């Protein structure tokens, strides 16, 4: 539906810009983790989750 309303020109532009947008999205995600409390965010990552357990 979006392809019909925008046309083939925008479809081709989107095809070329998709890797760039994905790269900037990944950079933004890493920047968000760096700028915030990274322990809080990395608690949701399954492999890293067990590395920050506090002994109580």
C-alpha positions, 0 to 999 in steps of 0.5 A: 500500500505504501509502495503504491502511494509513494511510487518506485522512486521512493522505494528505490531510495528507501532500499539504498538508505536502509543500511545507513538508517540501521547503522545509525540506529545501532549507534544511537542504541549504543549511545543510549546504553553508554549515556544511561545506567548501563547495568539497568539496560544490560540486565535485560540481555540474557547472556550478560544478565548473570555477570552483574549479580550482587551477593547478598 
